[in-house]
Amino acid sequence: MNEMIFKDKVAVVTGAGGTLCSAVAVELARLGAKVALLGRTVAKLEPVAASIRATGGTALLLSVDVTDAAAVETAHRRIAQELGPCTLLVNGAGGNRNDAVTTPTEFQPAEISDAKTENMRGFFNLDPNIMLEVIKLNTVGTLIPCQVFGREMAQQGRGAIVNFASMNSYRPLTKNLAYSLSKAGVVNLTQWLAVYLAPAGIRVNAVAPGFFANERSRKILMTDDGGLTARGQNVMAHTPMKRFGEAQDLLGTVCWLLDDERAAFVTGVTIAVDGGFSASSGV
Ligand SMILES: NC(=O)c1ccc[n+]([C@@H]2O[C@H](COP(=O)([O-])OP(=O)(O)OC[C@H]3O[C@@H](n4cnc5c(N)ncnc54)[C@H](OP(=O)(O)O)[C@@H]3O)[C@@H](O)[C@H]2O)c1
C-alpha cells in the first residue's frame, strides 16, 4: 500500500509504544494519518513519535492508562484540540502477566497439598485480583477507548476501529487462563459493537495475531542463545509457516480493515494473522 489512503485523518493508537502497535502507528503516519500515540510509558512512545516526525508525519504523544476512563477522556480532549476529530482507532494496549499464568499445563495434586512448592502456581493458587488486572486491561482497556473515540466517530457518522484479539480468543492456550478469557472477550466485544455501531457508520473489526516475539514472550519462547524453549518448539510445531510473526506482517491487515473504501462492507470479523497456527491441528 503506497497511496496516502489515510491523508489528514486522525488515528488513535493505544499501546503505541509496544512491539506491534509502534509499527502500526508508523505505518498509519506513512499513509497520511495524523497519529495520537497512547501508552503509559513516555519513554516507549518517544522513539515512535520521533520516527514519525523524522519523515514529516504528525505524532502526538500522550501518557495514559487505557483502563482509566477519565484519563482517556482527558487525552481525547487534547487530541481533538491539537489534531482534530478521530475517525480511526487501533486498540493495541493489552497483554499478560507472568504471575497470572499457571506453571503446570494441567492439574497436579501438589497444588492443593502441603507438597506445593513456592514456585508452583496451579489454577487453585492463582490470585483472583491479579487475574482481574489482566482481564481489565484487555477488555475494559479496549472498551473505554471505543466509548470515548467511538462517540466522536458517531458524531461524524463514520469511523473504523481495529481491536487486538489473539490465538487465545478461539481456543485457550495452556497456562493462560485470564489472558485467554479476556481475549475471547475482545472478539465478542468486537462483534457486539459492530452490530450496535453499524447505523452510526462505524465499522469494528479485530486482528488475532499468532506468535510474535515481544519483550515478555521472547523470554518464554526463546533461549538466551537464540534457540527455542520447549514451549517455543511446541508453538513452531503447530505453525505451518515455521516462523514467528514480525510486526510488519500485521500492517496490511490492520490498514485494510481501517480503510473505508477497500473494507467498506467488512465489520464484526476477527482476522487471524498467524502463519496458519489456528488452521493446524498439529497432527
Ligand atoms: N505479541 C504477540 O505474540 C501477540 C499475540 C496476540 C495478541 N497480541 C496482542 O497484541 C497487542 C500488542 O501486543 P505487543 O506484542 O505489541 O505487546 P507489547 O509490546 O507488550 O505492547 C503493549 C503495549 O501496551 C501498553 N499498555 C499496557 N498496559 C497499558 C495500559 N493500562 N494503558 C495504556 N497502555 C498500556 C504497554 O506500554 P506501557 O506499559 O508503557 O503502558 C505496551 O507498550 C496486545 O493487545 C497483545 O495482547 C500480541
The ligand as an SDF file (V2000), in Angstrom:
LIG
                    3D

 48 52  0  0  0  0  0  0  0  0999 V2000
    2.9800  -10.4060   20.5850 N   0  0  0  0  0  0  0  0  0  0  0  0
    2.1390  -11.3820   20.3630 C   0  0  0  0  0  0  0  0  0  0  0  0
    2.5260  -12.5140   20.0400 O   0  0  0  0  0  0  0  0  0  0  0  0
    0.6460  -11.1390   20.4550 C   0  0  0  0  0  0  0  0  0  0  0  0
   -0.1860  -12.1780   20.0620 C   0  0  0  0  0  0  0  0  0  0  0  0
   -1.5510  -11.9920   20.1300 C   0  0  0  0  0  0  0  0  0  0  0  0
   -2.0710  -10.8030   20.5750 C   0  0  0  0  0  0  0  0  0  0  0  0
   -1.2270   -9.8020   20.9700 N   0  0  0  0  0  0  0  0  0  0  0  0
   -1.8470   -8.5650   21.4410 C   0  0  0  0  0  0  0  0  0  0  0  0
   -1.4110   -7.5250   20.6000 O   0  0  0  0  0  0  0  0  0  0  0  0
   -1.3500   -6.3080   21.3390 C   0  0  0  0  0  0  0  0  0  0  0  0
    0.0460   -5.7220   21.2190 C   0  0  0  0  0  0  0  0  0  0  0  0
    0.9840   -6.6920   21.6650 O   0  0  0  0  0  0  0  0  0  0  0  0
    2.5550   -6.4450   21.6790 P   0  0  0  0  0  0  0  0  0  0  0  0
    3.1990   -7.7510   21.4200 O   0  0  0  0  0  0  0  0  0  0  0  0
    2.9060   -5.2820   20.8710 O   0  0  0  0  0  0  0  0  0  0  0  0
    2.7540   -6.1420   23.2420 O   0  0  0  0  0  0  0  0  0  0  0  0
    3.7240   -5.0940   23.9310 P   0  0  0  0  0  0  0  0  0  0  0  0
    4.9820   -4.9580   23.1910 O   0  0  0  0  0  0  0  0  0  0  0  0
    3.7750   -5.5050   25.3600 O   0  0  0  0  0  0  0  0  0  0  0  0
    2.9010   -3.7370   23.7960 O   0  0  0  0  0  0  0  0  0  0  0  0
    1.7450   -3.4860   24.5250 C   0  0  0  0  0  0  0  0  0  0  0  0
    1.7320   -2.0210   24.9000 C   0  0  0  0  0  0  0  0  0  0  0  0
    0.5470   -1.7460   25.6520 O   0  0  0  0  0  0  0  0  0  0  0  0
    0.8580   -0.7470   26.6060 C   0  0  0  0  0  0  0  0  0  0  0  0
   -0.0260   -0.8730   27.7480 N   0  0  0  0  0  0  0  0  0  0  0  0
   -0.0950   -1.8960   28.6430 C   0  0  0  0  0  0  0  0  0  0  0  0
   -0.9970   -1.6250   29.5860 N   0  0  0  0  0  0  0  0  0  0  0  0
   -1.4910   -0.3920   29.2920 C   0  0  0  0  0  0  0  0  0  0  0  0
   -2.4480    0.4540   29.9060 C   0  0  0  0  0  0  0  0  0  0  0  0
   -3.1000    0.0850   31.0270 N   0  0  0  0  0  0  0  0  0  0  0  0
   -2.7080    1.6470   29.3400 N   0  0  0  0  0  0  0  0  0  0  0  0
   -2.0630    2.0420   28.2220 C   0  0  0  0  0  0  0  0  0  0  0  0
   -1.1640    1.2870   27.5880 N   0  0  0  0  0  0  0  0  0  0  0  0
   -0.8770    0.0870   28.1240 C   0  0  0  0  0  0  0  0  0  0  0  0
    2.3140   -1.0270   27.0040 C   0  0  0  0  0  0  0  0  0  0  0  0
    3.0170    0.1560   27.3300 O   0  0  0  0  0  0  0  0  0  0  0  0
    3.0300    0.7220   28.8350 P   0  0  0  0  0  0  0  0  0  0  0  0
    3.3370   -0.4340   29.7210 O   0  0  0  0  0  0  0  0  0  0  0  0
    4.0630    1.7620   28.7910 O   0  0  0  0  0  0  0  0  0  0  0  0
    1.6890    1.2740   29.0670 O   0  0  0  0  0  0  0  0  0  0  0  0
    2.9160   -1.6350   25.7520 C   0  0  0  0  0  0  0  0  0  0  0  0
    3.7280   -0.7220   25.0610 O   0  0  0  0  0  0  0  0  0  0  0  0
   -1.7400   -6.6710   22.7680 C   0  0  0  0  0  0  0  0  0  0  0  0
   -3.1080   -6.4500   22.9500 O   0  0  0  0  0  0  0  0  0  0  0  0
   -1.4470   -8.1530   22.8400 C   0  0  0  0  0  0  0  0  0  0  0  0
   -2.2130   -8.7930   23.8280 O   0  0  0  0  0  0  0  0  0  0  0  0
    0.1220   -9.9400   20.9210 C   0  0  0  0  0  0  0  0  0  0  0  0
  1  2  1  0
  2  3  2  0
  2  4  1  0
  4  5  1  0
  4 48  2  0
  5  6  2  0
  6  7  1  0
  7  8  2  0
  8  9  1  0
  8 48  1  0
  9 10  1  0
  9 46  1  0
 10 11  1  0
 11 12  1  0
 11 44  1  0
 12 13  1  0
 13 14  1  0
 14 15  2  0
 14 16  1  0
 14 17  1  0
 17 18  1  0
 18 19  2  0
 18 20  1  0
 18 21  1  0
 21 22  1  0
 22 23  1  0
 23 24  1  0
 23 42  1  0
 24 25  1  0
 25 26  1  0
 25 36  1  0
 26 27  1  0
 26 35  1  0
 27 28  2  0
 28 29  1  0
 29 30  1  0
 29 35  2  0
 30 31  1  0
 30 32  2  0
 32 33  1  0
 33 34  2  0
 34 35  1  0
 36 37  1  0
 36 42  1  0
 37 38  1  0
 38 39  2  0
 38 40  1  0
 38 41  1  0
 42 43  1  0
 44 45  1  0
 44 46  1  0
 46 47  1  0
M  CHG  2   8   1  16  -1
M  END
$$$$
